[in-house]
Amino acid sequence: MASVKRSRAADLEKAGWTRQFIASEPRLSEAKEAYEEMGLEVRLEPVDPEDLDQECKDCFEMDDSCRTIYTRPKKVDRS
């Protein structure tokens, strides 16, 4: 039986998260704040090198401060 490798991005998408883009400071904080002001939940994840082409991988390996921004609508507490 072959094992299936599930990517972190696929798990996040299944949980309702939408990938926005990759950023580093100061744009990372600016984007996070803007999405939160729009009423969205924001999640910052390390960049997955498997999602990048080789040219981009080279740069991200030198700068690990970049994060992938994911958003989803805030869950409403109905209690």
C-alpha positions in Angstrom: 0.0 0.0 0.0 1.5 3.3 -1.0 1.6 6.1 1.5 0.1 9.4 0.6 2.0 12.6 1.5 -0.4 15.3 2.3 0.9 18.8 2.1 0.4 21.4 4.8 -1.3 23.6 2.2 -3.8 20.9 1.4 -4.6 20.5 5.1 -5.1 24.2 5.6 -7.3 24.5 2.5 -9.5 21.7 3.8 -9.8 23.6 7.1 -11.1 26.6 5.1 -7.9 28.7 4.8 -7.1 30.5 1.5 -3.5 31.0 0.5 -2.9 34.7 -0.2 0.8 35.3 -0.9 4.3 35.2 0.5 5.8 38.2 2.3 8.5 39.4 4.7 8.6 42.4 7.0 7.4 45.1 6.8 4.8 44.0 4.3 4.0 40.9 6.3 2.8 42.9 9.3 1.0 45.4 7.1 -0.9 42.6 5.2 -1.8 40.8 8.4 -3.2 44.0 9.9 -5.1 44.8 6.7 -6.7 41.3 6.5 -7.6 41.5 10.2 -9.2 44.9 9.7 -11.4 43.3 7.0 -12.6 40.9 9.6 -10.6 37.8 8.5 -8.7 35.3 10.6 -5.0 35.4 9.6 -2.5 32.5 9.8 1.2 32.9 9.0 3.0 29.7 7.9 6.6 29.0 7.0 7.2 28.9 3.3 7.1 25.4 1.9 10.0 25.0 -0.6 7.9 22.4 -2.5 5.6 25.2 -3.6 8.4 27.2 -5.2 10.3 27.0 -8.5 14.1 26.5 -8.2 14.9 30.2 -8.6 12.6 31.2 -5.8 13.9 28.3 -3.6 17.4 29.7 -3.7 16.3 33.1 -2.3 14.0 31.7 0.4 16.7 29.3 1.6 18.8 32.4 2.3 16.0 34.3 4.0 13.8 32.3 6.3 11.9 35.3 7.6 9.3 35.0 4.8 5.9 33.6 5.6 2.9 32.4 3.6 -0.2 34.3 4.5 -3.5 32.4 4.8 -6.9 33.9 5.6 -10.4 32.7 6.3 -13.6 34.2 7.5 -13.9 34.5 11.3 -16.1 31.8 12.8 -19.1 33.3 14.5 -19.7 32.1 18.1 -23.4 31.4 18.4 -23.5 30.6 22.1 
